[in-house]
Amino acid sequence: MKAIALAIPDLVLVEPKVFGDDRGFFLESFNEAKFQSAVASVRFVQDNHSRSAKNVLRGLHYQIQRPQGKLVRVVAGEVFDVAVDLRRSSPTFGKWEGIILSAENKRQLWIPAGFAHGFVVLSDTADFLYKATDYWAPEHERCILWNDHNLAINWPIDGDPVVSAKDAEGTAFQVAEVYA
C-alpha cells in the first residue's frame, strides 16, 4: 500500500498494491495494520455502498456532530470525488481537493472527520464504497450546495448534474455550520 499526501493536510490518496495476471487481479482493499501505520489510527464502524448513474452528483455532505472519517473507493465505473476542508482552525479552511477514483485505477481516498464530501459519476454507472469512522446520524447531517460560488469546485461535467432535492437545497458555504 502506498500513501500519498495531497495538497490539503490530512487528505491521503491510498494506492493498494495490485497483483495481476491473465486471470485478473488481487488486491488488499483494507489492512488495518498497514492503514494505521501509513495513514491514520482510526476505527471503522460502518461500510456503505451506493450505485449511481452518469452525472449523478451526491454531496456535499457531513455530520456536524458525530463527524465521520471516510475511506472511499470505486469498484465499478468512475467518479470525481471531492473533499472540502470545514475545519475553521485549518490553514486550508474552505479549500477543496478533487480526485478521480475508478475501478481501473483502484485508488482510495482517506477523508478525515472535519470535511464535507461529495462526488459526481463520470461513467455510465458507478459503484461507490466507503468505510466510516462513526455511524450515520441523520439528525446531525448537513449539506453544502454543490455549486457554491465561494467554493468554486470545478466539477468535470457538461450540463446540469442529477441531484437529490436535499442536495439542491443545500446551505451556502458562508453560512454553513463548520468545525472549530
Backbone as CSV, one residue per row, in Angstrom:
resi,resn,N_x,N_y,N_z,CA_x,CA_y,CA_z,C_x,C_y,C_z
1,MET,0.830,-1.175,0.000,0.000,0.000,0.000,0.882,1.247,0.000
2,LYS,0.537,2.173,-0.851,1.267,3.429,-0.927,0.331,4.553,-0.481
3,ALA,0.782,5.392,0.452,0.018,6.528,0.940,0.635,7.807,0.385
4,ILE,-0.178,8.594,-0.318,0.302,9.815,-0.976,-0.382,11.022,-0.349
5,ALA,0.408,11.915,0.263,-0.146,13.135,0.853,-0.622,14.066,-0.263
6,LEU,-1.734,14.726,-0.027,-2.284,15.670,-1.003,-2.053,17.105,-0.538
7,ALA,-2.508,18.062,-1.320,-2.266,19.479,-1.025,-2.905,19.911,0.293
8,ILE,-4.044,19.348,0.624,-4.686,19.662,1.905,-4.181,18.659,2.940
9,PRO,-3.563,19.143,4.008,-3.058,18.231,5.037,-4.157,17.300,5.546
10,ASP,-3.800,16.095,5.801,-4.654,15.041,6.332,-5.440,14.280,5.268
11,LEU,-5.631,14.826,4.071,-6.208,14.043,2.981,-5.111,13.158,2.417
12,VAL,-5.417,11.873,2.227,-4.401,10.940,1.758,-4.977,10.070,0.640
13,LEU,-4.253,10.004,-0.459,-4.590,9.109,-1.551,-3.909,7.774,-1.271
14,VAL,-4.681,6.705,-1.298,-4.162,5.375,-0.995,-4.158,4.555,-2.279
15,GLU,-2.974,4.027,-2.617,-2.842,3.161,-3.787,-2.486,1.760,-3.304
16,PRO,-3.422,0.827,-3.426,-3.113,-0.535,-2.989,-2.150,-1.211,-3.957
17,LYS,-1.425,-2.178,-3.466,-0.560,-2.982,-4.330,-1.467,-3.989,-5.048
18,VAL,-1.381,-3.980,-6.379,-2.238,-4.831,-7.194,-1.390,-5.938,-7.816
19,PHE,-1.841,-7.162,-7.660,-1.187,-8.326,-8.252,-2.081,-8.808,-9.377
20,GLY,-1.592,-8.719,-10.616,-2.412,-9.108,-11.752,-1.717,-10.076,-12.676
21,ASP,-2.512,-10.881,-13.351,-2.019,-11.763,-14.400,-3.160,-12.004,-15.380
22,ASP,-3.013,-12.996,-16.249,-4.026,-13.209,-17.283,-5.370,-13.675,-16.716
23,ARG,-5.429,-14.038,-15.448,-6.683,-14.446,-14.803,-7.461,-13.265,-14.253
24,GLY,-6.786,-12.137,-14.013,-7.416,-10.988,-13.382,-6.452,-10.333,-12.415
25,PHE,-6.945,-9.927,-11.249,-6.082,-9.268,-10.269,-6.519,-9.619,-8.861
26,PHE,-5.632,-9.297,-7.916,-5.897,-9.411,-6.490,-5.316,-8.183,-5.833
27,LEU,-6.046,-7.625,-4.852,-5.515,-6.547,-4.028,-6.123,-6.636,-2.650
28,GLU,-5.378,-6.145,-1.682,-5.903,-5.999,-0.328,-6.629,-4.668,-0.300
29,SER,-7.948,-4.679,-0.185,-8.683,-3.412,-0.189,-8.557,-2.685,1.145
30,PHE,-8.278,-3.418,2.219,-8.045,-2.777,3.508,-7.260,-3.721,4.389
31,ASN,-6.249,-3.161,5.052,-5.451,-3.870,6.037,-5.266,-2.899,7.191
32,GLU,-5.891,-3.190,8.310,-5.898,-2.259,9.436,-4.494,-1.858,9.880
33,ALA,-3.597,-2.820,10.028,-2.243,-2.515,10.499,-1.510,-1.596,9.527
34,LYS,-1.593,-1.905,8.235,-0.925,-1.069,7.234,-1.551,0.321,7.161
35,PHE,-2.880,0.385,7.223,-3.560,1.682,7.155,-3.179,2.547,8.354
36,GLN,-3.214,1.968,9.533,-2.876,2.739,10.736,-1.422,3.179,10.722
37,SER,-0.545,2.378,10.193,0.867,2.736,10.129,1.132,3.847,9.102
38,ALA,0.468,3.777,7.963,0.761,4.704,6.868,-0.145,5.924,6.811
39,VAL,-1.374,5.817,7.340,-2.351,6.894,7.136,-2.871,7.455,8.453
40,ALA,-3.640,6.657,9.181,-4.266,7.157,10.403,-4.680,5.991,11.284
41,SER,-4.655,6.222,12.577,-5.124,5.225,13.530,-6.588,5.532,13.826
42,VAL,-7.462,4.822,13.162,-8.902,5.025,13.319,-9.594,3.677,13.422
43,ARG,-10.839,3.733,13.840,-11.665,2.538,13.912,-12.870,2.750,13.004
44,PHE,-13.040,1.873,12.042,-14.193,1.952,11.154,-15.347,1.159,11.758
45,VAL,-16.566,1.732,11.708,-17.725,1.090,12.325,-18.846,0.805,11.329
46,GLN,-18.764,1.342,10.120,-19.845,1.159,9.162,-19.287,1.176,7.754
47,ASP,-19.761,0.252,6.907,-19.433,0.240,5.486,-20.691,0.580,4.703
48,ASN,-20.543,1.386,3.647,-21.669,1.801,2.813,-21.357,1.537,1.353
49,HIS,-22.405,1.333,0.562,-22.265,1.055,-0.866,-23.399,1.782,-1.580
50,SER,-23.050,2.604,-2.577,-24.081,3.245,-3.392,-23.798,2.970,-4.858
51,ARG,-24.855,2.941,-5.643,-24.732,2.848,-7.098,-25.461,4.065,-7.659
52,SER,-24.816,4.718,-8.607,-25.388,5.913,-9.206,-25.151,5.908,-10.705
53,ALA,-26.017,6.609,-11.417,-25.916,6.729,-12.864,-25.056,7.933,-13.248
54,LYS,-24.708,7.995,-14.521,-23.888,9.091,-15.053,-24.505,10.448,-14.691
55,ASN,-23.649,11.385,-14.315,-23.991,12.762,-13.952,-24.735,12.909,-12.629
56,VAL,-24.912,11.807,-11.877,-25.475,11.940,-10.533,-24.403,12.566,-9.657
57,LEU,-24.781,13.605,-8.943,-23.878,14.282,-8.019,-24.458,14.134,-6.623
58,ARG,-23.666,13.598,-5.723,-24.065,13.429,-4.317,-23.157,14.296,-3.459
59,GLY,-23.757,15.135,-2.640,-22.955,15.970,-1.739,-23.306,17.428,-1.875
60,LEU,-22.660,18.165,-1.103,-21.502,17.961,-0.222,-21.999,17.675,1.198
61,HIS,-21.794,16.476,1.697,-22.363,16.026,2.955,-21.326,15.963,4.074
62,TYR,-21.832,16.165,5.301,-21.021,15.981,6.508,-21.951,15.910,7.700
63,GLN,-21.440,15.464,8.835,-22.195,15.441,10.083,-21.530,16.421,11.041
64,ILE,-22.287,17.414,11.479,-21.720,18.457,12.344,-21.401,17.903,13.739
65,GLN,-22.181,16.960,14.211,-21.846,16.209,15.421,-21.660,14.763,14.982
66,ARG,-20.862,14.027,15.734,-20.505,12.662,15.342,-19.915,12.649,13.934
67,PRO,-18.910,13.515,13.668,-18.321,13.585,12.322,-17.695,12.252,11.913
68,GLN,-17.751,12.008,10.625,-17.246,10.751,10.084,-15.963,10.960,9.288
69,GLY,-14.961,10.153,9.582,-13.850,9.993,8.667,-14.280,8.928,7.670
70,LYS,-13.831,9.046,6.412,-14.266,8.097,5.384,-13.080,7.648,4.532
71,LEU,-13.041,6.360,4.272,-12.106,5.790,3.300,-12.973,5.361,2.123
72,VAL,-12.835,6.061,0.985,-13.751,5.870,-0.141,-13.036,5.255,-1.337
73,ARG,-13.804,4.489,-2.126,-13.263,3.883,-3.336,-14.392,3.538,-4.288
74,VAL,-14.031,3.292,-5.537,-14.982,2.921,-6.580,-14.620,1.521,-7.062
75,VAL,-15.613,0.620,-7.109,-15.349,-0.746,-7.554,-15.926,-1.029,-8.943
76,ALA,-16.734,-0.120,-9.460,-17.240,-0.217,-10.835,-17.474,1.201,-11.324
77,GLY,-16.905,1.555,-12.475,-17.103,2.884,-13.035,-16.054,3.877,-12.593
78,GLU,-16.441,5.172,-12.665,-15.501,6.257,-12.378,-16.255,7.457,-11.817
79,VAL,-15.664,8.099,-10.814,-16.234,9.317,-10.226,-15.148,10.373,-10.054
80,PHE,-15.599,11.611,-9.941,-14.752,12.710,-9.494,-15.156,12.939,-8.049
81,ASP,-14.242,12.660,-7.125,-14.518,12.706,-5.693,-13.952,13.983,-5.095
82,VAL,-14.722,14.636,-4.229,-14.341,15.940,-3.683,-14.437,15.950,-2.163
83,ALA,-13.421,16.524,-1.519,-13.428,16.772,-0.080,-13.170,18.259,0.146
84,VAL,-13.977,18.867,1.025,-13.857,20.296,1.341,-13.502,20.432,2.817
85,ASP,-12.437,21.156,3.113,-11.982,21.357,4.494,-12.934,22.319,5.209
86,LEU,-13.608,21.815,6.246,-14.539,22.634,7.034,-14.014,22.913,8.435
87,ARG,-12.709,22.746,8.628,-12.098,22.998,9.937,-11.641,24.461,9.982
88,ARG,-12.425,25.282,10.683,-12.152,26.719,10.716,-10.722,27.036,11.149
89,SER,-10.130,26.227,12.022,-8.767,26.472,12.502,-7.694,26.023,11.508
90,SER,-8.094,25.402,10.431,-7.142,24.888,9.456,-6.694,25.973,8.479
91,PRO,-5.422,25.980,8.089,-4.964,26.945,7.082,-5.587,26.690,5.706
92,THR,-6.188,25.514,5.515,-6.838,25.209,4.234,-8.370,25.230,4.352
93,PHE,-8.882,25.906,5.379,-10.336,26.029,5.568,-10.983,26.580,4.294
94,GLY,-12.033,25.900,3.824,-12.749,26.340,2.627,-12.111,25.903,1.321
95,LYS,-10.979,25.219,1.380,-10.326,24.711,0.166,-10.853,23.314,-0.122
96,TRP,-10.743,22.914,-1.377,-11.213,21.590,-1.770,-10.149,20.858,-2.575
97,GLU,-10.288,19.553,-2.589,-9.416,18.686,-3.376,-10.324,17.744,-4.146
98,GLY,-10.028,17.538,-5.433,-10.806,16.631,-6.268,-9.905,15.571,-6.879
99,ILE,-10.353,14.322,-6.846,-9.565,13.179,-7.304,-10.466,12.265,-8.138
100,ILE,-9.920,11.751,-9.225,-10.622,10.722,-9.985,-10.396,9.380,-9.287
101,LEU,-11.491,8.728,-8.926,-11.442,7.376,-8.377,-12.175,6.476,-9.356
102,SER,-11.588,5.320,-9.638,-12.231,4.427,-10.602,-11.913,2.973,-10.293
103,ALA,-12.714,2.099,-10.894,-12.427,0.666,-10.794,-11.086,0.375,-11.446
104,GLU,-10.752,1.125,-12.478,-9.495,0.896,-13.192,-8.279,1.310,-12.371
105,ASN,-8.295,2.529,-11.767,-7.097,2.965,-11.040,-7.030,2.411,-9.609
106,LYS,-8.135,1.911,-9.090,-8.203,1.234,-7.786,-7.740,2.098,-6.616
107,ARG,-7.679,3.390,-6.814,-7.261,4.299,-5.744,-8.367,4.470,-4.705
108,GLN,-7.932,4.828,-3.504,-8.849,5.131,-2.414,-8.476,6.506,-1.870
109,LEU,-9.443,7.185,-1.282,-9.175,8.488,-0.679,-9.571,8.449,0.783
110,TRP,-8.629,8.832,1.652,-8.910,8.967,3.079,-9.335,10.413,3.324
111,ILE,-10.541,10.572,3.847,-11.094,11.886,4.174,-11.361,11.884,5.675
112,PRO,-10.556,12.583,6.456,-10.763,12.557,7.907,-11.993,13.362,8.316
113,ALA,-12.420,13.175,9.545,-13.510,13.979,10.098,-13.142,15.453,9.964
114,GLY,-14.137,16.291,9.718,-13.888,17.720,9.561,-13.989,18.180,8.117
115,PHE,-14.379,17.286,7.226,-14.503,17.605,5.806,-15.920,17.314,5.320
116,ALA,-16.372,18.106,4.350,-17.577,17.758,3.599,-17.124,16.891,2.433
117,HIS,-18.028,16.032,1.975,-17.662,15.078,0.922,-18.759,14.998,-0.133
118,GLY,-18.333,14.832,-1.387,-19.280,14.624,-2.469,-18.582,14.018,-3.667
119,PHE,-19.380,13.556,-4.619,-18.807,13.023,-5.856,-19.822,13.128,-6.977
120,VAL,-19.298,13.122,-8.208,-20.141,13.068,-9.392,-19.687,11.884,-10.240
121,VAL,-20.659,11.173,-10.816,-20.366,9.987,-11.612,-20.021,10.392,-13.036
122,LEU,-18.871,9.915,-13.512,-18.387,10.233,-14.853,-18.667,9.112,-15.861
123,SER,-18.848,7.896,-15.386,-19.111,6.740,-16.251,-20.626,6.508,-16.340
124,ASP,-21.040,5.515,-17.098,-22.475,5.219,-17.226,-23.112,4.929,-15.875
125,THR,-22.421,4.172,-15.040,-22.819,3.940,-13.655,-21.543,3.822,-12.834
126,ALA,-21.694,3.920,-11.527,-20.549,3.729,-10.630,-21.030,3.123,-9.323
127,ASP,-20.276,2.153,-8.830,-20.496,1.595,-7.504,-19.432,2.185,-6.591
128,PHE,-19.897,2.879,-5.554,-19.050,3.655,-4.658,-19.133,3.024,-3.269
129,LEU,-17.980,2.686,-2.692,-17.932,2.075,-1.365,-17.159,2.978,-0.413
130,TYR,-17.626,3.022,0.833,-16.814,3.723,1.818,-16.990,3.154,3.211
131,LYS,-15.874,3.225,3.927,-15.806,2.838,5.322,-15.912,4.125,6.137
132,ALA,-16.695,4.112,7.215,-16.899,5.317,8.028,-16.489,5.058,9.474
133,THR,-15.960,6.115,10.110,-15.484,6.004,11.488,-16.578,6.243,12.525
134,ASP,-17.753,6.666,12.092,-18.890,6.801,13.000,-20.142,6.434,12.230
135,TYR,-21.201,6.171,12.964,-22.461,5.771,12.348,-23.178,6.972,11.740
136,TRP,-23.983,6.691,10.723,-24.798,7.742,10.121,-25.774,8.253,11.164
137,ALA,-25.805,9.559,11.330,-26.692,10.216,12.298,-27.472,11.296,11.544
138,PRO,-28.623,10.952,10.968,-29.350,11.888,10.109,-29.690,13.215,10.783
139,GLU,-29.863,13.209,12.097,-30.176,14.455,12.798,-28.996,15.431,12.810
140,HIS,-27.800,14.943,12.549,-26.602,15.786,12.529,-26.075,16.025,11.116
141,GLU,-26.731,15.425,10.129,-26.261,15.560,8.751,-26.516,16.977,8.238
142,ARG,-25.534,17.485,7.514,-25.624,18.800,6.890,-25.211,18.664,5.433
143,CYS,-25.599,19.649,4.628,-25.286,19.632,3.205,-24.957,21.048,2.747
144,ILE,-23.820,21.196,2.112,-23.434,22.469,1.497,-23.738,22.361,0.004
145,LEU,-24.217,23.445,-0.572,-24.527,23.470,-2.004,-23.332,23.010,-2.828
146,TRP,-23.568,22.075,-3.710,-22.510,21.513,-4.555,-21.890,22.577,-5.463
147,ASN,-22.671,23.585,-5.829,-22.198,24.618,-6.761,-21.997,25.967,-6.079
148,ASP,-21.688,25.953,-4.792,-21.469,27.196,-4.058,-20.359,28.016,-4.727
149,HIS,-20.654,29.279,-5.023,-19.684,30.105,-5.760,-18.440,30.430,-4.938
150,ASN,-18.531,30.422,-3.615,-17.342,30.679,-2.795,-16.370,29.502,-2.820
151,LEU,-16.879,28.297,-2.934,-16.008,27.125,-3.024,-15.445,26.970,-4.435
152,ALA,-16.253,27.290,-5.428,-15.838,27.242,-6.845,-15.229,25.887,-7.222
153,ILE,-15.937,24.826,-6.878,-15.461,23.478,-7.247,-15.614,23.308,-8.750
154,ASN,-14.564,22.827,-9.371,-14.549,22.631,-10.817,-15.007,21.206,-11.142
155,TRP,-16.320,20.982,-11.059,-16.883,19.667,-11.344,-16.728,19.379,-12.837
156,PRO,-16.146,18.245,-13.228,-15.904,17.945,-14.646,-17.134,17.341,-15.339
157,ILE,-18.183,18.153,-15.450,-19.417,17.680,-16.076,-19.898,18.704,-17.092
158,ASP,-20.612,18.201,-18.087,-21.265,19.072,-19.060,-22.736,19.143,-18.693
159,GLY,-23.260,20.353,-18.593,-24.671,20.495,-18.258,-24.920,20.385,-16.776
160,ASP,-26.185,20.217,-16.445,-26.592,20.143,-15.052,-26.503,18.715,-14.536
161,PRO,-25.974,18.532,-13.323,-25.932,17.190,-12.746,-27.314,16.791,-12.235
162,VAL,-27.469,15.518,-11.950,-28.682,14.996,-11.334,-28.441,15.000,-9.828
163,VAL,-29.230,15.785,-9.094,-29.058,15.892,-7.644,-30.377,15.607,-6.936
164,SER,-30.290,15.188,-5.696,-31.490,14.962,-4.884,-32.076,16.308,-4.483
165,ALA,-33.322,16.292,-4.025,-33.960,17.523,-3.540,-33.165,18.091,-2.370
166,LYS,-32.691,17.218,-1.480,-31.897,17.655,-0.315,-30.623,18.372,-0.766
167,ASP,-29.933,17.790,-1.746,-28.688,18.394,-2.216,-28.940,19.692,-2.983
168,ALA,-30.057,19.779,-3.698,-30.400,21.001,-4.435,-30.693,22.157,-3.484
169,GLU,-31.103,21.836,-2.256,-31.444,22.860,-1.260,-30.360,23.010,-0.199
170,GLY,-29.142,22.603,-0.514,-28.039,22.701,0.441,-27.800,24.130,0.897
171,THR,-27.012,24.256,1.943,-26.694,25.552,2.546,-25.496,26.188,1.855
172,ALA,-25.504,27.496,1.745,-24.348,28.216,1.216,-23.172,28.052,2.183
173,PHE,-21.977,27.928,1.642,-20.779,27.734,2.462,-20.625,28.847,3.497
174,GLN,-20.883,30.088,3.115,-20.665,31.236,4.019,-21.487,31.159,5.301
175,VAL,-22.624,30.461,5.278,-23.477,30.389,6.474,-23.590,28.966,7.019
176,ALA,-22.856,28.032,6.454,-22.922,26.640,6.885,-22.263,26.460,8.256
177,GLU,-22.780,25.513,9.020,-22.136,25.138,10.272,-20.825,24.442,9.915
178,VAL,-19.760,24.806,10.614,-18.450,24.218,10.363,-17.831,23.775,11.693
179,TYR,-16.672,23.161,11.603,-15.972,22.677,12.786,-15.017,23.742,13.316
180,ALA,-14.672,23.642,14.579,-13.752,24.602,15.207,-12.377,24.534,14.602
